[in-house]
Amino acid sequence: MKKLYMLLAAVLLMVITGCGGGGGGGGSTPVSLSSTKVITGFSLNDCFGMIDEAGKTIAVTMPLGTDVTTLVATFYTTGASVKVGSTVQTSGSITSNFSTTSQVTYTVTAADATTQDYTVTVTVSSSSSGFLDTGFGATGTGGKITTAIGSSDDVAHALGIQSNGSIVVAGSSYNGSNYDFALVRYTKDGIIDTTFGTAGTGKVTTAIGSGDAAAYALVIQKSVDTILVAGYFYNSNDSNYYFALVKYTKDGIPDTTFGTGGIVTTLIGSSGDYTYSALGVQSDGSIVVAGSPYNGSKYNFALLRYTKAGILDTGFGTGGIVTTSIGSNNDYANALVIQSDDTILVAGRSSYNILNSEYDFALVKYTKDGIPDTTFGTGGIVTKLIGNTDAQAHALGVQSDGSIVVAGSSYDSTNSKYDFALLRYTKAGILDTGFGTAGIVTTSIGIGGNYDFAYALGIQSGDKILAAGFSNNGGNYDFALVKYTKDGIPDTTFGTGGIVTTPIGSSDDNAYALGIQSNGTSFKIVVAGSSYNGSNYDFALARYLP
């Protein structure tokens, strides 16, 4: 058998050699070498560069106090090689000195030996706004941390700040058989708090039945710091998906006075297929959960209200449940806010055109008892297409004057790209033309060019807006954070042109949650999600200076 393999290998080698040679009759067709030589993504010491492809320039803003003599470039290119002068550059390993001049020329050589120069300009910021807080996490982590919970995938989707500044992050963790709810608590400065939970690890996992369970929303109840976490649970006994809600004490112990052992699950309809959830608490302690159950033909917005004890509130909708059909196809609820008067706002996406899979931003306002507010929009509903095919809202916030900001992503099929997308409505559900362009703002992060997704939103003091998510850097995804003025203009005092991207590891990093730590006089920005470590995902956090 070994001789047969050797013979086959020899024949194959002869065939390959014959195809590449120039003799034997008619010759061969020359191979056309690629002429592509574009830098698609560029950063210095994790500070991303804004690429102007038309001008072939890259601008990088570094934090206050940066030593520019040893900046390490990470880049992605379609070319065969990159040089500075005569020195071949290896992404992520060779330093460049920007001290004698703020500019360095990077030359990209294509496979066909043609070249293209990019001029990289470095500016050291006069402030630290928007840069990583190096005082966050253990010494040497540079303001970003990762946490493994189990031995496989751990993904964080929600974040809350307790009254002392402690950070609670919730998501899911794979236990070897299925996924469980997972929580981790960190001190205000990003050290795992081993007083949280019962195992002395600062980590809590909660199995709900024998199937998969994943948490997507978290609320810290004011004054007592108790923790509510919502998501879904798959019941392997009846093959249905349920809404799932768990209440914990402030220190991560399931609250046995709530539901059954701290857990409540609810099936809506008979098909039991369900996606995601959002969560809010009204002033009397009533708990409102939103998500998207399947009714046998389509997904709809759905709200449930529970009493403080975890019992469905029959004074809300029908038996504690409200469903709302918006478009002709599927409607997905992704975000929820309880306003100061206990009215409820729910945002997500709605499909009106099943033929071209068009999704619009969708926003619904309900009274405090779950009735669509007919003074808002049309019958309590507003929808808006941003881009030309696919718009998805994932986050929601309310400014001090009652203006409603919705954030997510929009797709432009002409350029085949997704951008961060925000819009603002008045209290009456009318697009606010004082915001961005006719009420709409889209932001292309600019690294990798085509895939930027916003999943979280924060309103800080002065009604400035923070949007977090992830952006493709040309090779994988990084955390992305954008700061806007209250009227939707990128705040150029923050990061680079209002934008910050952060690679947590060397592969995909996806941010899904944002929290603002405040001590009354100052604040810091915490972003959470997941980071791929080469074999699975871990919880990931980063903290930024305001």
C-alpha distance (Angstrom), angle and dihedral (degrees) to the residues before:
residue distance angle dihedral
M1 . . .
K2 3.81 . .
K3 3.83 89.8 .
L4 3.83 90.0 50.9
Y5 3.84 91.1 53.3
M6 3.80 90.0 48.8
L7 3.82 91.2 50.4
L8 3.83 92.1 49.5
A9 3.81 90.4 48.7
A10 3.79 90.9 51.5
V11 3.83 91.7 50.1
L12 3.80 90.8 48.3
L13 3.80 91.4 50.1
M14 3.83 90.1 51.7
V15 3.82 90.5 51.1
I16 3.81 93.2 49.3
T17 3.80 92.0 46.2
G18 3.79 91.3 48.1
C19 3.87 91.7 51.6
G20 3.77 92.1 52.8
G21 3.82 98.6 44.5
G22 3.76 129.2 96.1
G23 3.81 101.0 -136.1
G24 3.76 137.4 71.7
G25 3.78 102.0 80.5
G26 3.79 123.1 -58.5
G27 3.83 98.4 27.9
S28 3.81 123.6 -135.6
T29 3.79 137.6 -74.1
P30 3.83 111.2 -100.5
V31 3.80 114.5 -113.6
S32 3.80 112.0 -112.7
L33 3.80 108.5 -129.5
S34 3.78 119.4 -145.7
S35 3.80 118.7 -102.3
T36 3.82 95.3 -164.5
K37 3.81 113.8 125.8
V38 3.81 109.1 160.1
I39 3.80 128.6 141.8
T40 3.80 102.0 -137.5
G41 3.80 97.9 179.3
F42 3.80 134.9 15.8
S43 3.80 137.5 174.8
L44 3.81 138.5 164.1
N45 3.82 117.7 -145.4
D46 3.83 88.9 -18.5
C47 3.83 92.5 -52.2
F48 3.76 106.6 122.0
G49 3.78 125.8 -129.6
M50 3.78 123.8 -130.0
I51 3.80 105.2 -132.1
D52 3.79 120.3 -146.5
E53 3.78 100.1 -166.9
A54 3.79 93.8 -176.6
G55 3.80 92.8 54.9
K56 3.82 94.0 32.7
T57 3.81 90.9 -129.1
I58 3.80 132.5 131.4
A59 3.82 121.2 -159.1
V60 3.81 120.2 -159.7
T61 3.80 124.9 -175.5
M62 3.82 115.1 -157.2
P63 3.81 127.2 -159.5
L64 3.77 121.5 -93.6
G65 3.83 110.2 -80.1
T66 3.83 96.4 20.7
D67 3.82 116.4 158.7
V68 3.81 100.7 -128.6
T69 3.81 95.0 -170.3
T70 3.80 94.7 82.7
L71 3.79 109.1 33.9
V72 3.80 115.9 157.0
A73 3.80 115.9 -144.6
T74 3.78 122.8 -144.8
F75 3.78 113.1 -169.3
Y76 3.78 145.1 164.5
T77 3.80 121.5 -147.6
T78 3.78 142.3 174.3
G79 3.81 89.5 -145.1
A80 3.79 129.5 93.8
S81 3.82 96.0 -117.0
V82 3.79 144.1 -2.7
K83 3.82 125.8 -142.6
V84 3.78 138.6 -175.5
G85 3.78 102.9 -154.2
S86 3.79 104.0 -40.9
T87 3.82 95.1 -28.7
V88 3.80 116.9 104.6
Q89 3.79 110.4 -133.3
T90 3.79 124.5 -135.8
S91 3.78 112.5 -158.3
G92 3.79 112.8 -110.5
S93 3.79 97.8 6.1
I94 3.82 114.2 66.4
T95 3.81 124.2 72.9
S96 3.79 127.1 -138.1
N97 3.79 126.7 -156.8
F98 3.80 115.1 -133.8
S99 3.82 95.4 170.2
T100 3.80 100.0 97.1
T101 3.80 93.0 43.5
S102 3.77 130.4 8.9
Q103 3.82 89.1 -133.6
V104 3.79 132.9 72.3
T105 3.81 124.7 179.8
Y106 3.79 117.6 -134.2
T107 3.81 113.6 -163.3
V108 3.79 118.4 -154.3
T109 3.81 117.2 -157.5
A110 3.79 119.0 -158.3
A111 3.79 124.9 -144.7
D112 3.80 88.9 -100.5
A113 3.85 89.6 56.3
T114 3.81 95.6 -109.6
T115 3.80 114.5 134.2
Q116 3.79 141.2 -145.7
D117 3.82 127.0 -165.5
Y118 3.82 124.1 -143.1
T119 3.80 119.1 -167.0
V120 3.81 111.0 -143.7
T121 3.80 114.9 -158.4
V122 3.81 122.1 -166.0
T123 3.79 123.7 -157.4
V124 3.80 121.9 -176.0
S125 3.78 108.2 -140.8
S126 3.79 120.2 -121.9
S127 3.82 88.1 -138.0
S128 3.80 138.5 35.1
S129 3.81 94.5 -127.9
G130 3.78 112.2 140.0
F131 3.77 97.2 9.8
L132 3.79 127.7 118.2
D133 3.80 115.6 -81.6
T134 3.81 103.2 -126.0
G135 3.81 89.6 -164.1
F136 3.81 89.2 70.2
G137 3.80 118.2 95.4
A138 3.77 127.9 0.5
T139 3.79 120.3 -29.1
G140 3.78 110.8 -73.8
T141 3.79 98.4 21.0
G142 3.80 91.8 105.0
G143 3.78 97.3 -136.5
K144 3.80 97.8 -51.2
I145 3.81 129.8 92.3
T146 3.79 139.1 -177.5
T147 3.80 128.1 -156.4
A148 3.79 128.2 -163.1
I149 3.80 113.9 -154.1
G150 3.80 103.6 175.1
S151 3.78 131.8 6.3
S152 3.80 94.5 -90.6
D153 3.81 137.8 34.1
D154 3.82 119.4 -11.4
V155 3.81 115.7 177.8
A156 3.82 125.7 -177.6
H157 3.81 117.8 -150.2
A158 3.82 105.2 163.8
L159 3.78 140.3 38.8
G160 3.81 136.8 -168.7
I161 3.80 134.8 -178.1
Q162 3.81 119.5 -138.4
S163 3.80 122.2 -144.6
N164 3.83 93.4 -95.1
G165 3.81 92.0 51.1
S166 3.80 95.7 -99.7
I167 3.80 112.8 149.5
V168 3.81 120.8 -132.8
V169 3.81 116.7 -167.1
A170 3.80 123.8 -170.2
G171 3.77 134.4 -168.9
S172 3.78 137.8 107.7
S173 3.79 137.7 -54.4
Y174 3.79 128.8 -165.0
N175 3.81 112.0 -127.1
G176 3.80 97.2 -167.8
S177 3.80 94.8 -88.6
N178 3.79 105.8 40.1
Y179 3.79 143.7 -20.0
D180 3.81 125.5 -76.4
F181 3.79 133.7 -168.5
A182 3.81 106.5 -90.9
L183 3.81 131.4 -163.8
V184 3.79 133.0 -179.2
R185 3.80 127.1 -174.3
Y186 3.79 122.8 -153.3
T187 3.78 129.3 -172.1
K188 3.79 114.7 -108.2
D189 3.80 88.0 -90.2
G190 3.79 97.8 50.2
I191 3.81 105.0 -95.1
I192 3.81 115.8 134.6
D193 3.81 107.7 -103.7
T194 3.80 106.3 -133.2
T195 3.82 91.3 -167.9
F196 3.81 88.2 72.0
G197 3.81 116.1 97.1
T198 3.79 124.1 -4.9
A199 3.81 105.5 -78.9
G200 3.79 98.3 68.2
T201 3.82 91.1 -117.2
G202 3.79 101.0 101.2
K203 3.82 87.7 -122.5
V204 3.82 128.4 108.6
T205 3.80 127.7 -170.2
T206 3.79 123.9 -173.4
A207 3.79 122.7 -163.9
I208 3.80 114.2 -152.4
G209 3.79 108.7 -160.1
S210 3.79 118.0 -47.0
G211 3.81 99.9 -58.0
D212 3.78 137.4 72.3
A213 3.80 119.6 -58.6
A214 3.80 126.6 -178.4
A215 3.80 131.5 -179.5
Y216 3.81 119.4 -138.1
A217 3.81 104.4 165.5
L218 3.79 137.0 42.2
V219 3.80 134.6 -175.3
I220 3.80 127.9 -173.9
Q221 3.81 107.8 -146.6
K222 3.77 109.6 -131.0
S223 3.82 123.5 -111.6
V224 3.82 94.1 10.0
D225 3.84 99.6 46.8
T226 3.81 92.5 -140.7
I227 3.79 114.2 158.8
L228 3.80 128.6 -125.1
V229 3.79 118.8 -169.5
A230 3.81 125.9 -174.7
G231 3.77 133.8 -171.8
Y232 3.76 138.9 111.5
F233 3.79 138.3 -58.8
Y234 3.80 126.7 -158.0
N235 3.78 113.1 -145.0
S236 3.79 106.7 -149.6
N237 3.82 90.5 -167.4
D238 3.81 95.3 65.3
S239 3.84 99.3 15.8
N240 3.81 92.6 -122.9
Y241 3.78 133.7 130.3
Y242 3.80 117.5 -128.2
F243 3.77 134.9 -166.6
A244 3.81 106.2 -108.9
L245 3.79 127.6 -157.2
V246 3.81 126.6 179.2
K247 3.78 128.5 -175.0
Y248 3.80 121.3 -155.4
T249 3.77 132.4 -176.0
K250 3.78 115.2 -109.8
D251 3.82 87.7 -90.9
G252 3.79 97.4 52.2
I253 3.81 102.8 -96.1
P254 3.84 115.0 136.1
D255 3.81 107.6 -107.2
T256 3.81 104.7 -123.2
T257 3.82 91.6 -164.6
F258 3.80 87.8 68.6
G259 3.81 121.7 78.1
T260 3.80 111.1 -48.4
G261 3.78 110.3 -23.8
G262 3.79 89.4 -24.2
I263 3.82 94.1 -51.4
V264 3.82 132.8 108.9
T265 3.81 125.0 -177.9
T266 3.81 125.7 -176.0
L267 3.79 130.9 -170.6
I268 3.82 117.1 -152.4
G269 3.78 117.8 -159.3
S270 3.76 126.2 -18.0
S271 3.80 102.8 -77.8
G272 3.79 94.8 60.7
D273 3.79 98.4 -158.0
Y274 3.79 111.4 140.9
T275 3.78 143.5 169.0
Y276 3.80 133.4 -151.9
S277 3.78 129.3 -45.3
A278 3.79 146.4 -138.5
L279 3.78 130.1 -151.9
G280 3.81 143.2 -151.9
V281 3.79 140.2 164.3
Q282 3.80 124.8 -135.9
S283 3.81 123.5 -140.8
D284 3.82 94.0 -95.7
G285 3.82 91.5 52.4
S286 3.82 96.1 -99.6
I287 3.81 111.2 149.5
V288 3.81 120.9 -135.1
V289 3.80 120.4 -164.8
A290 3.81 125.7 -173.1
G291 3.77 131.5 -164.5
S292 3.79 144.6 127.3
P293 3.81 120.3 -88.5
Y294 3.80 122.7 -177.1
N295 3.80 115.4 -117.4
G296 3.81 97.0 -163.5
S297 3.80 95.7 -86.0
K298 3.82 107.2 34.8
Y299 3.79 145.6 0.7
N300 3.81 117.4 -100.7
F301 3.78 137.6 -172.6
A302 3.80 108.6 -94.6
L303 3.81 133.3 -172.5
L304 3.79 129.0 -169.0
R305 3.78 127.1 -172.2
Y306 3.78 124.2 -155.7
T307 3.76 130.7 -172.2
K308 3.79 119.7 -117.6
A309 3.80 87.0 -92.1
G310 3.81 93.7 56.1
I311 3.81 98.4 -103.1
L312 3.81 120.6 136.4
D313 3.80 107.4 -102.4
T314 3.81 108.4 -126.6
G315 3.81 90.0 -163.4
F316 3.79 88.3 70.6
G317 3.80 119.5 79.8
T318 3.80 111.8 -53.2
G319 3.78 110.8 -19.1
G320 3.78 90.9 -24.6
I321 3.82 95.4 -48.8
V322 3.82 133.6 103.4
T323 3.82 124.9 -175.6
T324 3.80 125.4 -171.5
S325 3.80 127.3 -165.8
I326 3.80 111.6 -156.6
G327 3.79 110.8 166.5
S328 3.78 136.6 23.1
N329 3.78 92.3 -98.7
N330 3.81 133.3 25.1
D331 3.82 125.8 -16.6
Y332 3.81 120.7 -165.7
A333 3.81 124.2 -165.5
N334 3.81 112.6 -151.6
A335 3.82 108.8 158.8
L336 3.81 138.1 35.6
V337 3.80 135.6 -171.8
I338 3.80 128.4 -174.8
Q339 3.81 108.9 -146.6
S340 3.80 124.2 -142.8
D341 3.82 90.9 -96.1
D342 3.83 90.5 50.9
T343 3.80 93.8 -107.8
I344 3.78 113.1 142.4
L345 3.81 130.1 -125.3
V346 3.81 120.2 -167.2
A347 3.80 124.4 -175.3
G348 3.78 133.0 -172.9
R349 3.77 138.4 110.9
S350 3.79 135.2 -59.9
S351 3.79 131.0 -163.0
Y352 3.79 115.8 -139.6
N353 3.77 99.0 163.8
I354 3.78 114.1 48.9
L355 3.83 92.2 179.0
N356 3.80 95.5 67.4
S357 3.82 96.6 21.4
E358 3.79 91.7 -118.2
Y359 3.79 113.8 179.8
D360 3.79 124.5 -169.6
F361 3.78 132.9 -164.5
A362 3.81 106.4 -96.9
L363 3.79 128.1 -161.0
V364 3.81 127.1 -179.9
K365 3.78 128.6 -174.1
Y366 3.79 121.2 -155.3
T367 3.77 132.6 -174.8
K368 3.78 115.5 -110.7
D369 3.83 88.0 -90.5
G370 3.79 96.7 51.9
I371 3.81 102.7 -96.6
P372 3.83 115.0 136.4
D373 3.82 107.2 -105.9
T374 3.80 104.5 -122.9
T375 3.82 91.6 -164.8
F376 3.81 87.3 68.8
G377 3.79 121.2 78.0
T378 3.80 111.5 -49.5
G379 3.78 110.0 -23.2
G380 3.78 89.6 -24.5
I381 3.82 94.2 -51.5
V382 3.81 134.6 106.0
T383 3.81 127.0 177.4
K384 3.78 131.4 -176.5
L385 3.78 133.8 -177.9
I386 3.81 112.9 -141.3
G387 3.77 114.5 -168.4
N388 3.76 114.8 2.3
T389 3.80 108.1 -75.2
D390 3.78 119.5 10.2
A391 3.81 129.4 28.6
Q392 3.80 120.7 168.7
A393 3.81 125.4 -173.8
H394 3.79 115.6 -153.4
A395 3.82 105.1 161.0
L396 3.78 140.3 40.3
G397 3.80 138.1 -167.6
V398 3.80 139.7 170.7
Q399 3.80 124.0 -138.7
S400 3.79 123.3 -141.9
D401 3.83 93.7 -94.8
G402 3.81 92.0 52.0
S403 3.81 95.9 -99.7
I404 3.81 110.6 149.7
V405 3.81 120.4 -134.7
V406 3.81 119.7 -164.3
A407 3.81 122.1 -170.0
G408 3.78 135.2 -168.8
S409 3.78 137.5 103.1
S410 3.79 137.9 -58.6
Y411 3.78 129.7 -156.4
D412 3.79 124.9 -139.7
S413 3.80 107.3 -163.9
T414 3.81 91.3 -169.8
N415 3.80 90.2 67.0
S416 3.81 95.9 22.4
K417 3.80 92.2 -126.7
Y418 3.79 141.7 128.9
D419 3.81 120.4 -144.0
F420 3.77 136.1 -174.5
A421 3.83 105.1 -92.2
L422 3.81 129.8 -163.6
L423 3.76 132.5 174.0
R424 3.78 133.4 -179.8
Y425 3.79 129.6 -145.1
T426 3.77 130.0 -167.7
K427 3.79 118.5 -119.1
A428 3.81 87.0 -91.9
G429 3.80 93.8 56.6
I430 3.81 97.5 -103.5
L431 3.82 119.8 137.3
D432 3.80 107.0 -103.3
T433 3.80 107.8 -127.6
G434 3.82 89.9 -164.3
F435 3.79 88.5 71.0
G436 3.80 119.4 82.7
T437 3.81 110.6 -53.3
A438 3.82 110.4 -16.2
G439 3.80 90.1 -28.1
I440 3.82 97.1 -46.8
V441 3.81 134.0 102.2
T442 3.80 125.7 -175.3
T443 3.80 123.5 -176.1
S444 3.78 127.1 -164.4
I445 3.78 107.7 -157.6
G446 3.77 90.2 -154.8
I447 3.79 103.5 -142.0
G448 3.75 111.6 112.1
G449 3.76 85.2 -2.3
N450 3.74 106.5 -128.8
Y451 3.79 116.8 54.1
D452 3.82 120.8 59.8
F453 3.82 119.7 148.3
A454 3.83 127.9 -177.0
Y455 3.81 115.7 -153.9
A456 3.82 104.9 160.7
L457 3.79 137.4 44.9
G458 3.80 135.5 -166.9
I459 3.80 131.6 -175.2
Q460 3.79 110.8 -150.3
S461 3.79 131.2 -170.0
G462 3.79 112.3 -56.9
D463 3.82 88.7 30.9
K464 3.80 92.3 -86.6
I465 3.79 112.5 158.5
L466 3.81 129.4 -128.0
A467 3.81 120.4 -166.4
A468 3.80 121.9 -172.9
G469 3.77 133.5 -173.7
F470 3.78 135.5 106.8
S471 3.79 139.6 -64.1
N472 3.78 134.0 -160.9
N473 3.80 111.0 -114.7
G474 3.79 95.2 -164.1
G475 3.80 94.3 -85.5
N476 3.80 108.0 35.3
Y477 3.81 141.8 -17.4
D478 3.82 128.4 -69.9
F479 3.79 132.6 -172.0
A480 3.81 108.8 -89.8
L481 3.81 127.6 -160.0
V482 3.81 127.0 -179.5
K483 3.79 127.3 -174.3
Y484 3.80 121.7 -155.6
T485 3.77 134.3 -175.9
K486 3.78 115.2 -109.4
D487 3.81 88.4 -90.1
G488 3.80 96.9 51.7
I489 3.80 103.1 -96.4
P490 3.84 114.6 136.4
D491 3.81 108.3 -105.2
T492 3.81 103.0 -123.6
T493 3.83 92.0 -165.0
F494 3.81 87.6 68.7
G495 3.82 120.4 80.1
T496 3.80 111.3 -51.2
G497 3.78 109.9 -19.0
G498 3.80 89.9 -27.2
I499 3.81 93.4 -50.8
V500 3.80 133.1 108.9
T501 3.80 127.5 178.6
T502 3.80 123.5 -173.7
P503 3.80 129.5 -166.8
I504 3.80 106.5 -150.3
G505 3.79 95.9 -175.5
S506 3.79 134.3 -5.1
S507 3.81 96.1 -83.6
D508 3.82 137.5 38.5
D509 3.82 117.2 -18.3
N510 3.80 116.7 -177.4
A511 3.82 124.0 -172.2
Y512 3.81 118.0 -155.4
A513 3.82 105.6 160.9
L514 3.80 140.1 45.5
G515 3.80 133.3 -168.2
I516 3.79 134.4 -180.0
Q517 3.80 118.0 -138.8
S518 3.79 111.0 -153.3
N519 3.78 132.8 176.7
G520 3.78 92.9 -173.6
T521 3.80 96.4 -94.5
S522 3.81 103.6 46.0
F523 3.78 139.2 15.7
K524 3.79 143.7 -158.3
I525 3.79 130.5 -155.8
V526 3.81 121.7 -122.3
V527 3.81 121.0 -167.4
A528 3.82 123.3 -171.3
G529 3.79 137.0 -171.8
S530 3.77 137.4 107.7
S531 3.80 138.6 -53.3
Y532 3.79 127.2 -159.1
N533 3.81 110.4 -129.6
G534 3.79 97.4 -167.7
S535 3.78 96.8 -85.4
N536 3.82 106.4 34.2
Y537 3.81 144.3 -10.1
D538 3.82 126.7 -82.6
F539 3.79 132.0 -169.5
A540 3.81 108.1 -90.4
L541 3.81 132.3 -164.6
A542 3.79 135.7 179.6
R543 3.79 130.0 -176.8
Y544 3.80 124.9 -151.3
L545 3.78 133.6 -162.8
P546 3.82 114.7 -114.8
